[in-house]
Amino acid sequence: MADSTYRVVPAVDKAARLLAELSSGDALGISELARRITASKGTVRDILLTLAQHGLVNRDANGQFQRGDASDIASLAAPYLRELERTFGETALFGMVAGGRLEVVARVEPAHDLHVTARVGYRIPLDAGAHGKVIIGELPIGYDDGSYLAGVRAAAGPVIDKRGRRIGVIMVVGFKERVDLKTLKRMGTSCARAASALSARLDTRASMGAA
């Protein structure tokens, strides 16, 4: 049932409308987008550049905008995250390398209270934790036993694009009270398997786009 008491946040409303206009895949300029959503060009420009920082839109050499890879890849990652959360009952994350850090692009959190939370858009140093071991250390599976966040265990698998670049990770994170070392190993294997499957889907999509 719709909540009649909520207040529309103008900037978020405009951002959602801009993403909807770009959903066709066409490249559109600031003036055209401003006309379509009835907003000033300055406002549209600021929103688009903010969305671009998070990988939700891309800007081409002509200054036009299209839906970005992060939005598309997050949708592809979602079923793997849901499966990991169902299997382990812990928070499952998908992060992408952006600006020298790992940015949380999608996440699925369990219903129980004792779980690690991570908001979409949160940025983590690349040289730390389980994710750092697969991105920087280039390991097939990364584990962290409280060295990045005290009392938290994590496992990660690398998401690799068609060029062989490690562009992101699929991770599961949980508190030590709930994740023993045996479970941590299982989490790592499952994350690596999910990340490999997502990488294969990205490879297939890239091949189809180049055809």
Steps between C-alpha positions, in 0.01 A plus 500: 500500500634845413603723793307827460713678762832502315654815353644497149868599502538723190862411416436126532183533294691679223781242511249216463331676209834558328591132533159409359558727199839334441363147534448472122876494455505815286768762569338829598635846573435722800268737312279220370483329839419830671215553254365149555483520879423876511800601706780754464809399306720581799303267728500222240873540446576473873281191542649328195857562611416364846345189344811465282721494810312191613514331159125531444545708184786543255598818317635468145748718311214714366374581849195277472389252764396133502411250771820381665653159547460500880121505475494215247757286679327547835184352348699203371662451841173509697399132467844383614483726804154373591619139476804571720284672761257207500784248534695667781251738661757781480541822303599448136662786310602585147765770472670661202838671477441875469744784557761282669250354746237226509148643481202297622266484200248243622432310820256257657470499879336231717189560708662422838641784710858374545642572156752731337343795321640678195323771305512518122754765403729434797868497397764273653880520466624255238805386696310347791279207586392199298428715196853639498644150485316423176527846339853604602641161597335328201406192703214278379330530841555760769441448872508746788481400866449829679804685364293763316206523741543358849262214566400464135587217264471531123562303182521631144531382142619714206274619219712510184411670173569382145842668502606313812467802728379448856220755499324399818419237760215297639531476878325356803564664838387403849586529867734241655224396738308363202776405254745230609813424299344200327208716386743771390671251266164399355413865452822552307434210266144619439610861440762387249242285321247785487761751385614263225140456382445877496828546309380249240172690460691825451721329241193373313336842511816668370528247215137557402551875506802471272319276252 
